[in-house]
């Protein structure tokens, strides 16, 4: 699974977040199209990973404008961009925590909620 690698890249270098976010939005689109045909749940997992990456950026202090710009630069269909933008806005509506433990909890809860709403 790519999630631990994405977290490491996000935490290690703040500048890499934009590239990772763009790549994750594109991955979400590819997996969503694949899952539509295969009904294998891949889209929900990809959406959850995207949500975790977005919330990780929120919790580490990444500016909202940078997150939205990363989504805008992603080479995906508009419907996936709008979904990713909505996810960014939802994440930035959540509080930013100062302790790593609460930050990590926030990331996990946000990713779980993204998966849950996708699977409904």
Buried (B, 14 or more C-beta within 10 A) or exposed (E): EBBEEBBEBBEEEBEBBBEBBBBBBBBBBBBBBBBEEEEEEBBBBBBBBBBBBBBBBBBBEBEBEBBBEBBEBBEBEEEBBEBBBEBBEBBBEEEBBEEEEEBBEBBBEBBEBBBEEBEE
